């Protein structure tokens, strides 16, 4: 995994290409401490940068940007392609010759032969750009599930892109103004929803999409989407299908020329990864976990017991309130965009890095694919109830307004929000997952952008039409909370420590395989299908109450961390008693002060 950046232009900024691309590369140095390279096209219409974390083919043959022998195509690539060895063999059978053992060269050769459709053959996580120095065009693509980010900005004939927003800003080309869409989305959900960012004019390429740049023309196309069309299948067949697909994914995610470890939280998903890794891997397996002094939050004992059961070399990092506070400053300096998550990954990544590990697997994604969240039961209930209440129109609007304006708790205010909206899955999801209500978000946004029009209530969104409400929740969890928050934070926080984080439960082939299992089986409560597909899971893991990989922030912020979360200047009627509300405003304030200097 690495950092990539680039500048494409027809007749602007040619005289400062070297300086600008170097500034962008420096901003990504933490993502690739092993090597770095820059390519500037002879006619100065393109500049590509790369910082390398060496995982496959550790030799200099893996240096990027990499070109075809004739110098026509140049690539800068971030990610891992897990089926590259098979693709490489297929290309060799067709007469191709290779100069390295890298997946980068496979992508380059594949694009040379197939053009845009090369992305259909790639299994993995990726964001890359390929410059055609003959046609003066550039092809950029992001993986189907959005594991790897790709940000961009366009003005006139100039287009810049990078792995992180900070590198876009390091170019000093975009004006640093807040985006109302990004700000409002952040306040509503706790993370910035793609394709927006917090900076006006800077966007994140949607997952499963590619871009084609030529002169000042930019075209975007979706090449992949989830298909939940159900098939007739028995529970036993579903179990076999899930198990086979899981083992296959985990086997592929261990492809590496350096040792691979596992983040072990003590829950079902990370234990699934460890238990199936023991089915596919031999030798030492390192695992890492976080523990706390507060017993109600501490899963360290469970993680240690799992490690012993599956014979892993385990390390635990005990985070006290004092230690967490001392790490918080470094965490703040690491954030690319604020969110209400990320500190846990920052801490456990530090542990793995200090142990000399460069690649880790995470159980992220299991809840979204197998129905592990309460949202899978609550949101369908909200939708059905909302549809009944809508029949009382306009009484439902009046009730909703009353709850939103005078509700005593944030949850009640968000329910009031929902009652005024279209009673569909998206509105219910926004209410269930929300941080601030619509009116609260408008008030806070107005403090930052007092001259701009405030957003209207999101009632004009495109309706969903999937086989079941539960499928709709699954899609929203995958494309919302998982992509905009969990995956994005996992990328930034792990890369801040020069660590590649892989997510075998967020795999295109795995998802394509299990998506056809009807939601009545795939999304059975408490991840029953996943548990029955992995009988190696100990009962003392599967029967424990779900807690998630969380910190005791509510207690810490009231006590030792209090001084870190003051001066938010929120309106008096916006309650900040819950830690995640105070956290979201504090991180936004810090981030904006830093980027607007």
N, C-alpha and C positions, 0 to 999 in steps of 0.2 A: 504494500500500500504506500501511496506517495502523495505528493502535492503537484498539481498542474496549474498552469496559467498561460494566457496567450493574448496577443493583440492582433487584430485583423483590420486593415485600413487600406483605402484606395489613395487618398491624397491628403491625409491629415497625420500629424505627429510623426512623420517619417524621421525627422531630424532628432527626435528624442526616444526612438525605439529602445536603444540599449539601456538608457537610464530608467525608463519606465518599466521595462520587463524585469530589470534587476531589482527594482523596488518591490515588485510583485513577488518575485522569487524569494527575496529575503523574508517577506511576511509569511512564507510557507516553509521556512527552513526546518521548523520543528517536526513537520510531517515526513521529512526525508533526510535524516542525518547522515546517511551513508554515501551519498553522491548527489551531484547537481549538474545540470546542463542547460544551455540556451541555444536555440537555433534562430537565426534571422535570415529570412529569404533574400536571395540576391537582389530582387527588385524592391525589397523593403515594404512589401505588402503584408507580411506576417512575421510575428515573433512568438516563439513558443518557449516555455520554461518548464523545468521539471526538478523536483527534489525527491530523492529515492530512498526508500526503506527496503533494503534487499531481502527478499523472501525466496524467490526462485532464481536460479542461476546467479550465484553471488559474485560472479566474475564481472569484469569490465564490459563483457559482451552485452550485458543488460543495460548499459548506459542509455539514457534518454535526454532529449528527444532522439528517436531512432528513425532511420530512413531505409527505404528500399535501395538496393544497390545502384539503381540509375538516378537516385536523388529526386525522384518525382514526388513520392509520398513521404511525409514526415508525421510521426505520431508522438503525442505526449499522453500518457495513460496512467490512471490511478485505479487500483483495484486488484482483483484476482479472478482469473478465469479457470474454473475448476475442471473443465473438460478439455483444456488446451492440449493435453497429450494426445487424446484421440483425434482432435482436429488436426494436430500436427502430423500424425501418421497418415490421415486422409490426404492432406496436402502434399506430403512427400510421395504418396502413391500416384498423385496427379502430376508429378514432375518438379515440385517446388524444392528448393534447397534452402537450408537454414544456417545462419551464422551463430545462433545462440540456442539456449535451452529455455527461453523465456516465453511467457504467454503474450507479451507485448508484440513480439515478432509474428506470432500466429494471427493476432488481430490485424496487423498490417498486411500480411499476405492474403488474409481472407477478404479484407476490404479491396485490395488490389484486384482480386478475382470477381467479387460479388457486388461491390458497391454497398449501398445503404442496407441491403437485406442481410449483411453479415451479422447484424445484431440478433437476428433470429436464431443463430447457431451458438451464441455465447451463453454459457451457464456460469453465473457468478455475480460479483458486484463490480460495477465499473462506471467510470466517467472518463471519456477520452475525446480528443480532438485529432483529426487527421487532415493535414494541409496538403493539397494537390498543387505543386509548384508549376505544373504545366497549365492547368485550367484556371489557376488562381481561385480555387474554391476551398471551403473547409467544411468538414462533416463532424458534428459533435453529437454524442449520444450518452444517455444515462440508463442505468440498469432498470429492469422491469419493476422492481419493488422499491426503488429509491434508496438503496443502502448507501450509495456514494453520492455526495452532493455535487452540483455543478451550477455556479452562479454566473450571471452575465449582465452586461450593460451595453446599450447601443445608442449611438448619437451620430446622425448623418451616415457617413460611410465607415465609421469606426465601430468596432465590436470588440469588447474585451470579456474574458471569462477566467474563472479560477475555481479552485476547490473550496475556498472559504471566502466569505464576504470581506474579511479584513484585507485580503489580497486585492480585491477589486478596489477598495478604498485606498490602498497603498499606491495605486497607480496615480492618484490625485486627479483623475479625469472626471469622475462623476461629482456633481455638487452634493454635499452632505446635508440632505434635507430628509426629515422623517416622512415616511409613507403613511397616509391615513389608513389605507387598507391593511397594511402590515401591522400598524399599531393597534387598530381596533381588533383585528384577528387575534393578536397576542393577548390583549386584555380579556377577550372572551374565553379563549381556550388555554392560555398559559404557554403557548408556543406560536410562532409565526406560521400561518398556513401557506404552503406553496400554492401558486408560484410566486407569492409576494415575499418581500423581505422588509425589514424596518427602514430601508433607505429607498426613497422615491427614485424610480427609474431602474433599479437593480432588481433582477428577478432570479428565481431558482427554476431551472429547467424541470418540468414535470417528470415524474418517474415514468418509465416506459415510453419516452419520447426521444426523438432526435431533431437536431437543427441542421439546416444547410445554409451556409453563407456564401454569397457571390456578389462582389462589389457592395452595393448598399442594400441588396435584397436578402431578406432573412425569411426562411420558411421553416415551419415546425410541423411535425407529424407524429401521431401516436402509433407505435408499432406493436404494443402489447396491452391487454387488459384481462382482468380476471373473469372467468366464465363459471358461474355457479349452477349451470344447468344440471339438474340431478339425474342420476341413473338409478335403475332398480338394483338394489344390492342388499344382501343380508348383513346382519351385524358381524357374523363370522368373516364374511368376505371383506367387509370394511376394516376389520381389525388387521387382517392379513395385508391389505393394501397399504394401510397406514404404516405398519411395521416395516414392510419392504421399502417403502419410500423414505422412511426415517433413516434406516441403516444406509441406504444408498446416498442420502444427502450428507450424513456425517462422514462417511468414507471419503466422499469428494472434498469435504471441507478440511480434511487433514493433509491435502496435497501441499507440501512445503519442503524446502531444503533446510529449514531450521526447526527446532522442536516446537510443538504446539501445546499450549496449556488450556485450562477451562476455568471460567468464572463459576464458582459454586455457591449459590445463595442459600441452599438448603431447601429450595422449593421443588416442585414437580418437574418443571421444564429443564432446569440446569442438571437435575439428577438424571433425567432422561438422556441428556447429552453425555454425561459421564458413563452411565450404565451401558449405552449402546457403543460408546467409544471403546469400551472394554470388549465388545463383540468384534470390533474391526481392527483394533490396534494392539500391538504388543510393546513391551518395554515400559519405561517410566512415563507416567502421566502426571503432570503437575496441576494442582488445583489451588484456587485462591478464593478467599472469602473475607468478609468484614464482620466483626463482632462489636457489641456495645456493652457497657457496664449496666445499662438499663435492661433488666431481664425480660421485660415485656416486648422489647424490640430485638433482642439478641437471638439470632438464628445460628450463631457460631457453633454451638454445641451440636446442633443437628448436622451442620455442614461437616464438622469433624467426624461425626459418626458415619456419614455417607462416604467420606474419603477413606475411612478405615474399611468399610464394607467392600468398596471397589478398589482397594489397594492403590490409592494415589499418594503422591508426595505433596502433602498439603501445607499451606501457609495461611495463617489468619492474621488480620490486621485489626487490632482492637482500637476503635475510635472513641475517645472520650470527648466530652464537650470542649475541654481545653485544647486537645489536639486538633479537633475539627475546626475550631476557631483559628488556630495557627495555619491550617491549610486553606482556609477560606480566601485569603488574599491571593494566593496563587491560582485558586479556582476562578476568581473574578478576572484575573488577567488572561485566563485561558478562553473565556466564553467568546464565541464568534457572534452569536445573537443570544439574548437572554431567554430562559425558559424556567419552568418550575421544577426542572429535573436536572440531572447531570452530575451532581456532587458525588453521588455514590460511585458512578463509573470513574470519575476523576480519582477517587481514593483507591479503589481496587486496581485501577490501571497503574497507579504509582507503585503499589505492592508488586505487581507482576514485572514492571520495568526494573525495579531494584533487585529483583531475583534473576535478571538476565534474560527474561522471556521476551520474544518479539512478536509472537502470534498467540492469540487466545480465542477460544470459542465461548459464546454466550447462549443462554437459553431463551433469549429475547424472541418473541413471536408466538410462543406456544399458547398464550392466552387469547390472542387474536384469531388464531386458526382453529382452536378447539374449544372456544367458549368459556374461558376461565374467569372472565370479569362478571361482576354483578349486572353490568349493562345489558347482557344478553337476556336477562329476565326482566329487568326494570324498564328498559326502553320499549319493548313491545307492549308492556302493560300501560305505559304512559300514552302510547299512540292509540291504543284501543279506548282508553278512558277519554283522551282528548277528542276523539271522533264523536263520542257520545255527548260530551259537553258542548261541542260545536253546534249541536242541534238546538241549543238554548240561545243561539245568537240573537241579539248582541249582548246578552247577559254574560257570556263567557269572557267577552272583552273587558267588561266592567270589573268582573272578578279578578281577571288577570292584572289589570292596571292597579287595582287596590293592593294585591299581593306584591307586585313589583315595587310600588312606591312606599308601602308601609309595612311590608313584611319584616319580622324581627330577625330573621336569619338569612344568610346568603342563599341557602337552598330554597327557602320559600320565595325569595325574590326571583330566582331563576325559574321556578315553577310558574310564577306570574308571567314571566317572559314567554314561557311556552304556551300558556293559555291564549295569548294574543297573537300567536303565530299559526301557520298552517299545521294541523296536528299530524305531521308525518315523522318519519324516522330521523331525518336530519335535524329538525327542530328539537325533537326529544333528546337526541344525542348531544346537541349543543347545550341544552339545559342540564343534562345529567353530568357531562364532562366539564361544565363551565367553571370559570373562576369568578368573573364579574358578570352581572346582568347587563342587558342592552343599555339601559339608562345609566348605570354606573360606568360602563365602558365609555359612553359618550361624554360624561362629565370629566373623566380622567383624560381622554383624548383631547378635549377642549382646552385643558391646561397646557398641553404640549403644542397644540396647533390651533390657537384661538381664532385665526383668520380663515380657517378652512370649513367647508360644509361638513357637518357631521353625518355619519352613516345612518341610513334608514334601517329599520328592522329587517333582518334577512328573511323575508317571506317570499322572495321572488326566485329562490333557488330551484334548480331543475329537479323534478320529482324522480325518485328511484323506482325501479320496477324489477325486483329480483324475485326468485321463487318464494322466499319467505321473509318476514320481518327480521328473523334472526340472521339470515344471509346479509341483509342490509346493514345490520349492526356490525357484522364481521367485516364487511367492506369499509365501513366508516372507521372502525378501529384500526384496520390495516392502513388506510389512506390518511387518517387523521392522527390520532394519538401516537401510533407506532411510527409513522413516517416523519411527521413534523416535529416530534419530541424525542421519542426513544432512539430511533436510528440516528437522527441528526446529532443529538447529544453524545451518543456512543461514539460516533465518528470523531467529533471534535475533541472529546475528553481523552479517548484512547490515543489519538494521534499526538496530543500535547505531550505524551510520554514516549513517543516513538514506538507505539504499540499498534499492531494490526488486530482489529477485533472482527471476528467472523461470526455469522449468525446462521447456523445450519437449519434452523426452523423457519428462516425467511429465505426460501429458495424457490426459484421459479418452477423447477421440475417437481419439487415436493408439492407446491401449491396446485399446479396443474393436475397432479395425480389425485389429490384428496378433495379438490373443489367440487367434483361431481358426486361425492358422497352426500346424500340428502342432509339438510341441516338437522333433521330430527335425530340423526345418528351422530354426525360430525360435531354438533354443538350441544350434545347432551350436557346437562349441568355438571359442574365440578370436573370438567375435562374427562368424563368417563371413558370416551372412546380412546383418548390418548393413553390413559392409565391401563385400560384392558389390552392395548396394543404393545405395551412394554411390561410384561409380567415380572421383569427383573426389579421393578420399583418396589422398595420395601413398604409394607403397610403403614409403618410409622411415619413415612413421608407422605403417602397419599391420603392418610386419614387426618393429618394435621390441618388446622384452620389456616386458610390463605392469608398471608400477611403482606406479601410483596417485598421487594428489595428497597426498604425505606429506612430513613433516619428519624431519630426522636427530635425533629426540629421544633415541634410545638413547645416542648419543655425547654430546649436550649435557647430559643429566641426570647422566652420570658425571663431567662436568667442571664447566663454568661454572654450570650450573643446579642443581648438587647441593643447595645450601642451600635451594632452593625446595621440595625434596621430601624433607624429613626430618621426624621426629616423628610417623610414622603409627601407631606402637604396634601393629603387626600381630603376631599370634602367630608364634613363632619358626619353626614348621613351614610358614608361608605364604611362599613364595618371591616376592620382589619384584625380582628381577633384570631382568625384562622391563619396558620403559619404561611400557607401557600399564597394567600392574598398579599400579605406583607412582603414575602419573598419576591413575588413577581414585580411589585412596584420598586423595591429596593434594587433589584438587579437591572431593571429598566433604567432607573435613575443613574446608577453607576455607569452602565454601558453608554448611555447617551452623553454623559459628561465626558467620557473618554473619547468617543469617536467624533464629537463636535468641537474638540479642542483646536 
